[in-house]
Amino acid sequence: MEGLFAFCVGMLTFCGIYLVLRARTFTVVLGLTFLSYAVNLFLFSSGRLRFEGAPILGTAEAYTDPLPQALVLTAIVIGFAMIAFIVILAMRARADLGNDYVDGRSPRSSREKPSAKEKS
């Protein structure tokens, strides 16, 4: 179970980093979401992974640490607020710039050769 869990966290991290490095804002937002999920799972796993474990004493024989679960709940709320802010920022940039590229320029326009007027 720990191996599968580590694979999932690693895959979410890989996908998140790959998507953050793309040029469009939607993929950046999606990548940040994947990275926040990966961090939340990593924090959750720091309290030990048990099937029968409960974070409240006396409710089960096995005991897990409740602190990482509280941290993950806080991180979920903060991550949701951060993603909402980034989505609003991306929508504003698209309205102002007319495209959804991170730097505001499409790759096609950056590949065009500068005109004679711009060279001088």
C-alpha positions in Angstrom: 0.0 0.0 0.0 2.8 2.4 0.8 4.4 1.8 -2.6 1.2 2.6 -4.5 0.7 5.7 -2.3 4.2 6.9 -3.0 3.7 6.2 -6.8 0.5 8.3 -6.8 2.2 11.2 -5.0 5.1 11.0 -7.4 2.9 10.9 -10.4 0.8 13.9 -9.2 4.0 15.8 -8.6 5.4 14.9 -12.0 2.2 15.9 -13.8 1.9 19.1 -11.8 5.5 20.2 -12.6 5.0 19.3 -16.3 1.8 21.3 -16.5 3.1 24.3 -14.6 6.0 24.6 -17.1 3.5 24.9 -20.1 2.8 28.3 -21.7 -0.9 28.5 -21.2 -2.6 29.7 -18.1 -5.2 26.8 -17.9 -2.5 24.2 -17.8 -0.6 26.2 -15.1 -3.7 26.3 -13.0 -4.3 22.6 -13.5 -0.6 21.9 -12.6 -0.8 24.0 -9.4 -3.9 22.0 -8.5 -2.1 18.7 -9.0 0.9 20.0 -6.9 -1.4 21.0 -4.1 -3.0 17.5 -4.1 0.4 15.9 -4.0 1.5 18.0 -1.1 -1.7 17.3 0.8 -1.3 13.5 0.3 2.3 13.8 1.4 1.3 15.6 4.6 -1.5 13.1 5.2 1.0 10.2 4.9 3.2 11.7 7.6 0.6 10.6 10.2 1.1 6.9 9.3 -1.1 5.0 6.9 -3.4 2.5 8.5 -6.7 1.0 7.4 -8.1 0.5 10.9 -6.5 3.5 12.6 -8.6 6.4 14.0 -7.4 9.8 15.0 -9.5 9.9 18.1 -8.3 7.9 21.2 -10.6 5.1 22.4 -12.5 4.7 19.2 -10.2 2.0 17.7 -7.3 -0.1 18.7 -4.9 1.4 16.2 -4.1 5.1 16.6 -3.0 7.6 14.0 -1.7 11.1 14.5 -4.5 13.7 14.1 -2.1 16.6 13.5 -1.4 15.8 9.8 -5.1 15.4 9.1 -5.7 18.9 10.6 -2.9 20.3 8.6 -4.3 18.8 5.4 -7.7 20.2 6.1 -6.1 23.7 6.5 -4.1 23.2 3.4 -7.2 22.2 1.4 -8.8 25.5 2.3 -5.8 27.6 1.6 -5.2 25.7 -1.7 -8.7 26.3 -2.8 -8.4 30.0 -2.1 -5.1 30.2 -4.0 -6.5 28.4 -7.0 -9.6 30.6 -7.1 -7.3 33.7 -7.0 -5.2 32.3 -9.8 -8.2 31.6 -11.9 -9.5 35.1 -11.5 -6.1 36.5 -12.3 -5.9 34.3 -15.5 -9.4 35.5 -16.6 -8.3 39.1 -16.1 -5.1 38.6 -18.1 -7.1 36.9 -20.9 -9.5 39.8 -21.0 -6.7 42.4 -21.0 -4.2 40.7 -23.4 -6.6 38.8 -25.6 -4.9 35.5 -25.3 -4.2 33.0 -22.5 -0.4 32.7 -22.8 1.5 33.2 -19.6 3.8 35.9 -21.0 1.0 37.5 -23.0 2.6 36.7 -26.4 1.7 33.8 -28.6 4.6 31.6 -29.8 3.8 32.4 -33.4 4.3 36.2 -32.9 7.6 35.7 -31.1 8.9 33.5 -34.0 8.2 36.2 -36.6 11.2 38.1 -37.8 11.4 41.7 -36.8 10.5 44.2 -39.5 13.0 46.6 -41.0 11.5 49.4 -38.9 12.2 47.5 -35.7 15.8 46.7 -36.6 16.8 50.3 -37.0 
